[in-house]
Amino acid sequence: MKELQHLLQHYLLTMKIRTRFAPSPTGFLHIGGLRTALYNYIFSKKNNGEFILRIEDTDQKRLVTNAISKIISSLHSFDIEFNEGPNINEKYGPYKQSERLELYKKQYIKLIKNNSAYLCYIDKNERLIPENNIDKALEIIEKQNNINSPFVIKFKIPSNKEFRTYDKLRGEVIFDLTLIDDPIIIKSDGFPTYHFANVVDDHFMEISHVIRGEEWLPSLPKHVLLYKSFGWSTPHFIHLPLLLNPDKSKLSKRQGDVDVDAFLEKGYLKEAIINFIALLGWHPPNNQEIFDNEQLIKNFSIKRIQKSGAIFDIKKLGWMNAQYIKNLSIKELIDISTDFIDNDLDLSNNDKLIKIFTFIQDRITTLKDIPDLILPFYKNIVISDKEILDCINEGISQNIIKYWYESLLKIDEVNNDSISKLIKKTIENNKVSGKQIFFPLRGILYGKFHGPDLYTIISILGIEESIKRLKQYI
């Protein structure tokens, strides 16, 4: 037993880890796909292996124009780089399945010859009629370009009732083969189905670990039986838990089943998105929640992937994004925010810009929050909110506004101490509370009842602009 364990350990150490991400270009990259790509990527990096991108474009009717380049671009956007793929180190290429049809043909002919697959005619009523004579089936295949009747190729599922196989996450899994019909492996258009193409490609591309979504678990017996029919060794299978909405339903398009680049457009940082997605089904040995890429690679392990569904909580993503924003330097935050700021704002005053971003940094959930937070500092907003206007027009508010207008005219320099003294004097001279001071003044200077303290607003606007805004509402 010890010798067997030693041999197994030696095999695992010497085996070349090769993982793959194989998206279908029938749409753009969504959250589930990004998680699959990420887990394959970090597992290969952790084990000094190789990560492969393969395009599974055999469903020709559902192809989306430019989807391949968009998927590749999205992976690059999230710093997920592959060692092999379309037009990159095509060691086992081509890496698009539509360009591998000759290979598939050779392989399905092998299956027909060893009686593991069979040809079916498609009659005029679209019924599938099996051709049991192997020689005749092979003859039809060779003449397929000259016949009028299309055909498909089906794989024979053995008749034995129980089939046992293995998933590294779930251990032994058992299937009842009597519930599985013979699947089509070659369609009438000559293209392979997913079941056939992915097995052939994973074998010839020497994939060691197939890490994919749980939705493919019911297909596992078909795939393992295909490997056995060819006499090939199977890779290790890991089926990732489903992604769920907070109500435990399958992840909806409204939440995460959308183009992942849309999250970048909404102002989420790529580092926060990757960190968040990594924790959708995997957890580290401690309670750490914030990881950079190097820490993810160092800590990741298959055994810590959960079996139950993972909740996609958009609020958690927002919290995590805010943590990443807080950890940026002010310069970094300004640099990554430029695409979210109106082009007509004059940002040339760098000191003012730094003051503004120092104030808003802890108040940002996504970069899309920035325009609304900074606009009052650059544009004198015309107040239309009735509640704010009513507050400004109250008699006590007008006394306070006049008092501040006259006091600011006499102040040479704005600092925390001078504004604090002015607030104290206003309370004493006008017999008012802090709330009666802050609401009308902040409403005029910032356009909202709630926001920065008065010192922050006036120090950013400057005395001249602050006086100008107060004067408008006297």
C-alpha positions in Angstrom: 0.0 0.0 0.0 2.8 2.4 0.9 4.6 1.7 -2.4 1.3 2.4 -4.3 0.9 5.7 -2.4 4.5 6.7 -3.2 4.0 5.9 -6.9 0.8 7.9 -6.9 2.5 10.9 -5.2 5.4 10.7 -7.7 2.9 10.6 -10.6 1.1 13.7 -9.4 4.4 15.6 -8.9 5.7 14.7 -12.4 2.4 15.0 -14.3 2.2 18.1 -16.4 -0.9 20.1 -15.4 -2.8 21.4 -18.4 -6.2 23.1 -18.0 -8.4 24.7 -20.6 -11.2 27.1 -21.0 -13.4 26.3 -23.9 -16.1 28.9 -24.5 -18.7 28.8 -27.2 -18.8 32.0 -29.3 -22.6 32.2 -29.1 -22.4 35.2 -26.9 -20.0 37.2 -24.8 -18.2 36.2 -21.6 -20.4 36.1 -18.5 -19.8 35.7 -14.8 -20.0 31.9 -14.8 -17.6 31.7 -17.8 -15.2 34.1 -16.1 -15.2 32.0 -12.9 -14.5 28.8 -14.9 -11.6 30.5 -16.8 -10.2 32.0 -13.5 -10.2 28.6 -11.7 -8.5 26.9 -14.6 -6.0 29.7 -14.9 -5.0 29.9 -11.2 -4.9 26.1 -10.8 -2.5 25.8 -13.7 -0.4 28.7 -12.4 -0.2 27.3 -8.9 1.0 24.0 -10.3 3.5 25.5 -12.8 1.3 24.2 -15.6 -0.3 25.5 -18.8 -3.6 27.2 -19.5 -5.2 26.7 -22.9 -8.0 28.6 -24.7 -10.1 26.6 -27.1 -13.0 27.9 -29.1 -15.9 25.5 -29.3 -17.7 26.8 -32.4 -19.4 23.7 -33.6 -22.9 25.2 -33.2 -22.7 27.1 -36.4 -26.3 28.4 -36.3 -25.8 30.3 -33.0 -22.5 31.9 -33.7 -22.3 35.6 -32.8 -20.2 38.0 -35.0 -17.0 39.1 -33.2 -17.8 37.0 -30.2 -14.4 35.2 -30.3 -12.4 38.4 -30.4 -14.6 39.9 -27.6 -14.1 36.8 -25.4 -10.3 37.0 -25.9 -10.4 40.7 -25.2 -12.4 40.2 -22.0 -9.9 37.6 -20.7 -7.1 40.1 -21.4 -9.1 42.8 -19.5 -9.0 40.6 -16.4 -5.3 39.6 -16.8 -6.2 36.0 -17.6 -3.5 35.0 -20.1 -3.3 31.7 -21.9 -0.3 29.7 -23.0 -1.9 28.3 -26.1 -4.9 29.4 -28.1 -6.1 30.7 -31.5 -3.0 32.3 -33.2 -0.9 31.8 -30.0 1.6 28.9 -29.7 -0.7 26.5 -31.6 1.2 23.5 -30.5 -1.8 21.2 -30.7 -3.8 23.5 -33.0 -5.9 24.6 -34.6 -7.7 25.8 -31.5 -11.1 26.4 -33.1 -13.2 23.3 -33.4 -14.6 24.3 -36.8 -11.1 23.8 -38.1 -10.6 20.3 -36.7 -13.3 18.5 -38.6 -10.9 16.0 -40.3 -9.6 14.9 -36.9 -13.1 14.3 -35.7 -14.0 12.3 -38.8 -11.0 10.0 -38.3 -12.0 9.4 -34.7 -15.7 8.7 -35.2 -14.8 6.3 -38.0 -12.7 4.4 -35.4 -15.7 4.2 -33.1 -17.9 2.8 -35.9 -15.2 0.2 -36.7 -15.0 -1.0 -33.1 -18.8 -1.0 -32.9 -19.0 1.8 -30.3 -20.9 4.1 -32.7 -23.3 3.8 -35.6 -24.7 5.8 -38.5 -28.4 6.8 -38.7 -30.2 7.9 -41.8 -32.5 10.8 -41.5 -35.7 9.9 -43.5 -38.1 12.4 -45.0 -40.1 12.5 -41.8 -36.9 13.4 -39.9 -36.8 10.0 -38.2 -33.4 8.4 -37.4 -33.0 5.0 -39.0 -29.9 3.0 -37.8 -27.6 1.4 -40.3 -26.3 -1.7 -38.6 -24.0 -2.8 -41.3 -20.6 -1.3 -40.5 -19.2 -1.7 -44.0 -22.2 0.0 -45.5 -22.0 2.8 -43.0 -18.3 3.4 -43.8 -19.2 3.4 -47.5 -21.9 6.0 -47.0 -19.5 8.2 -45.0 -16.9 8.1 -47.8 -19.5 9.1 -50.3 -21.2 11.6 -48.1 -20.8 14.5 -50.5 -22.6 12.6 -53.2 -25.7 11.3 -51.4 -29.0 13.0 -51.0 -30.0 11.5 -47.6 -28.2 13.2 -44.7 -27.1 11.2 -41.7 -25.9 11.5 -38.1 -23.6 9.4 -36.0 -24.7 8.1 -32.6 -22.6 6.8 -29.7 -23.7 3.5 -28.1 -24.4 3.7 -24.4 -23.8 0.3 -22.8 -26.9 -1.5 -21.6 -25.6 -2.2 -18.1 -27.7 -0.4 -15.5 -25.1 1.2 -13.2 -22.1 3.2 -14.1 -19.6 4.5 -11.5 -17.0 7.2 -12.2 -15.2 9.9 -10.2 -15.2 13.6 -9.7 -12.3 15.1 -7.7 -14.7 17.4 -5.8 -17.6 15.0 -5.2 -15.8 11.6 -5.1 -17.5 8.6 -6.6 -20.6 9.5 -8.7 -23.1 6.8 -9.9 -25.3 7.0 -12.9 -28.1 4.8 -14.2 -27.3 4.2 -17.8 -30.8 3.0 -18.6 -31.9 6.6 -18.3 -29.4 7.8 -20.9 -30.2 7.6 -24.6 -27.5 7.1 -27.3 -26.3 10.6 -27.9 -25.6 12.1 -31.3 -21.9 12.8 -31.7 -21.9 14.0 -35.3 -24.7 16.2 -36.6 -26.1 16.1 -40.1 -24.1 19.2 -41.0 -20.9 17.2 -40.4 -20.0 19.1 -37.2 -19.5 17.3 -33.9 -21.6 17.8 -30.8 -20.0 19.1 -27.6 -19.9 15.6 -26.1 -17.7 14.3 -28.9 -15.5 17.3 -29.7 -14.5 18.1 -26.2 -13.4 14.5 -25.4 -11.4 14.3 -28.6 -9.8 17.7 -28.2 -9.0 17.2 -24.5 -7.2 14.0 -25.3 -5.2 15.4 -28.2 -4.4 18.6 -26.4 -3.3 16.5 -23.4 -5.6 18.2 -20.9 -4.9 16.8 -17.4 -7.8 18.5 -15.5 -11.3 19.4 -16.8 -12.6 22.1 -14.6 -16.1 23.2 -15.7 -19.6 24.0 -14.4 -21.9 21.6 -12.5 -24.4 21.8 -15.4 -22.1 19.4 -17.3 -22.1 16.7 -14.5 -25.0 14.8 -16.0 -23.0 14.5 -19.2 -20.0 12.9 -17.4 -20.9 9.3 -18.1 -21.1 10.0 -21.9 -17.7 11.5 -21.8 -16.0 8.9 -19.7 -17.6 6.1 -21.8 -16.2 7.8 -25.0 -12.7 7.8 -23.4 -13.1 4.1 -22.6 -14.3 3.3 -26.2 -11.2 4.9 -27.6 -9.0 3.2 -25.0 -7.8 6.6 -23.7 -7.0 7.5 -20.1 -9.5 10.1 -18.7 -8.4 13.5 -17.3 -9.4 14.5 -13.8 -12.9 16.0 -13.6 -13.9 18.9 -11.3 -17.5 20.2 -11.6 -17.9 23.7 -10.1 -21.0 24.6 -8.0 -23.8 26.5 -9.6 -24.0 30.2 -9.3 -27.3 31.3 -7.6 -29.2 34.4 -6.9 -29.7 35.4 -3.2 -33.1 33.6 -3.3 -31.3 30.4 -4.3 -32.7 30.4 -7.9 -30.2 30.0 -10.8 -28.3 33.1 -11.5 -30.4 35.4 -13.7 -29.4 37.7 -16.5 -30.4 40.7 -14.5 -27.6 40.0 -12.0 -24.5 38.3 -13.3 -25.3 36.3 -16.4 -24.3 39.3 -18.6 -21.2 40.4 -20.4 -18.5 40.7 -17.7 -17.2 43.9 -19.4 -20.5 45.5 -18.3 -19.2 45.3 -14.7 -16.2 47.3 -15.7 -18.4 49.8 -17.4 -20.5 50.1 -14.2 -17.3 51.2 -12.4 -16.2 48.0 -10.7 -12.4 47.4 -10.6 -11.1 44.3 -12.4 -9.2 43.3 -9.3 -12.3 43.5 -7.1 -14.3 41.5 -9.7 -11.7 38.7 -9.9 -11.4 38.6 -6.0 -15.2 38.4 -5.7 -15.6 35.7 -8.4 -12.8 33.6 -6.9 -14.9 33.4 -3.7 -18.0 32.2 -5.6 -17.5 28.5 -4.7 -14.0 28.5 -3.1 -12.9 29.7 0.3 -9.4 29.9 1.8 -8.4 28.1 5.0 -8.7 31.4 7.0 -11.3 34.1 6.9 -9.4 36.3 4.6 -11.6 38.0 1.9 -9.3 40.4 0.1 -6.7 38.7 -2.2 -4.5 39.9 -5.0 -3.8 37.6 -7.9 -0.5 36.2 -6.4 -2.3 35.4 -3.1 -5.1 33.7 -5.0 -2.7 31.5 -6.8 -0.8 30.7 -3.6 -3.9 29.8 -1.6 -6.1 28.1 -4.2 -6.8 24.4 -4.0 -9.4 22.1 -5.5 -10.2 20.5 -2.1 -11.5 23.9 -0.8 -14.1 24.3 -3.6 -17.6 23.8 -2.2 -20.2 21.4 -3.6 -23.3 23.5 -2.9 -24.4 26.4 -5.0 -22.6 29.8 -4.6 -24.6 32.9 -4.0 -24.0 35.9 -6.3 -24.5 38.8 -3.9 -24.2 42.1 -5.7 -24.0 44.0 -2.4 -20.9 41.9 -1.4 -19.3 42.8 -4.8 -20.0 46.5 -4.0 -18.5 46.2 -0.5 -15.4 44.5 -2.0 -15.1 47.1 -4.7 -15.2 49.9 -2.1 -12.3 48.2 -0.2 -10.2 48.1 -3.3 -11.0 51.8 -4.0 -10.0 52.8 -0.4 -6.6 51.1 -0.9 -5.7 53.1 -4.0 -3.5 56.1 -3.9 -5.3 59.4 -4.7 -3.3 59.6 -8.0 -4.3 56.0 -8.9 -8.0 56.8 -8.1 -7.9 59.9 -10.2 -6.2 58.1 -13.1 -8.8 55.3 -13.3 -11.7 57.7 -12.9 -11.2 59.9 -15.9 -13.5 57.8 -18.2 -16.4 58.3 -15.8 -16.1 62.1 -15.5 -17.8 64.6 -17.8 -15.5 66.0 -20.4 -16.8 69.5 -19.9 -15.6 69.8 -16.3 -12.4 71.8 -15.9 -10.1 69.5 -13.9 -7.0 71.6 -14.4 -6.7 72.7 -10.8 -4.8 69.8 -9.4 -4.8 70.9 -5.8 -8.6 71.1 -5.9 -8.8 67.7 -7.7 -6.7 66.1 -4.9 -8.9 67.6 -2.2 -12.1 66.4 -3.9 -10.8 62.8 -4.4 -9.4 62.7 -0.8 -12.9 63.6 0.4 -14.9 61.2 -1.9 -12.5 58.2 -1.7 -14.3 56.6 1.4 -17.7 57.3 -0.1 -17.3 55.5 -3.4 -18.8 52.0 -4.1 -18.1 52.1 -7.8 -16.4 54.6 -10.1 -19.9 55.5 -11.4 -20.6 57.2 -8.1 -17.9 59.8 -8.8 -19.7 62.2 -11.2 -22.6 62.8 -8.8 -20.2 63.4 -5.9 -17.8 65.8 -7.7 -20.3 67.8 -9.8 -21.3 70.2 -7.1 -17.7 71.3 -6.6 -17.4 72.3 -10.3 -20.9 73.5 -11.3 -23.2 75.9 -9.4 -26.2 73.6 -9.4 -29.6 75.4 -9.7 -31.6 74.1 -6.8 -35.0 72.7 -7.8 -35.7 70.5 -4.9 -38.7 72.0 -3.1 -37.7 70.7 0.4 -34.3 72.4 0.0 -35.8 75.6 -1.3 -38.4 75.8 1.5 -35.6 75.3 4.0 -33.4 78.1 2.4 -36.4 80.5 2.4 -37.3 80.1 6.0 -36.6 83.3 8.1 -34.1 81.7 10.4 -32.2 80.2 7.4 -32.1 83.6 5.7 -30.5 85.2 8.8 -27.9 82.4 8.8 -27.1 82.7 5.1 -26.7 86.5 5.4 -24.5 86.1 8.5 -22.2 83.6 6.7 -22.1 85.7 3.5 -21.0 88.7 5.5 -18.6 86.7 7.7 -16.9 85.0 4.7 -16.3 88.4 3.1 -14.1 89.2 6.1 -12.1 85.9 6.2 -8.8 85.8 4.4 -8.0 82.1 4.8 -10.3 79.1 5.2 -9.1 76.5 7.7 -10.8 74.1 10.0 -10.3 76.4 13.0 -11.9 79.5 11.3 -14.9 77.5 10.1 -15.4 75.9 13.5 -15.3 79.4 15.2 -17.8 80.7 12.7 -20.2 77.8 13.4 -19.9 78.5 17.1 -20.5 82.2 16.7 -23.5 81.5 14.5 -25.1 79.3 17.2 -24.4 81.9 19.9 -25.5 85.0 17.9 -28.6 83.5 16.2 -29.7 81.1 19.0 -29.9 78.1 16.5 -28.9 74.5 16.4 -26.2 72.9 14.2 -28.9 71.3 12.0 -30.4 74.7 11.4 -27.0 75.9 10.2 -25.9 72.9 8.2 -29.0 72.2 6.1 -29.5 75.6 4.4 -25.8 76.3 3.9 -25.0 72.8 2.6 -28.2 73.0 0.4 -26.8 76.1 -1.2 -23.1 75.3 -1.4 -23.5 71.5 -2.3 -27.0 71.2 -3.6 -28.0 68.6 -1.0 -28.8 68.4 2.7 -26.4 65.6 3.3 -22.8 65.6 2.1 -19.4 67.0 3.2 -18.9 69.2 6.3 -18.9 72.9 5.7 -15.2 73.2 6.0 -14.6 70.6 3.3 -17.1 72.3 1.0 -15.7 75.8 1.4 -12.1 74.7 1.3 -12.7 73.0 -2.0 -14.9 75.7 -3.6 -12.8 78.5 -2.2 -14.0 81.6 -0.4 -14.9 83.5 -3.6 -17.1 80.8 -5.1 -18.7 80.1 -1.7 -19.6 83.8 -1.3 -21.0 83.9 -4.8 -23.3 80.9 -4.2 -24.6 82.2 -0.9 -25.4 85.6 -2.4 -27.7 84.0 -5.0 -30.1 82.8 -2.3 -30.2 85.9 -0.1 
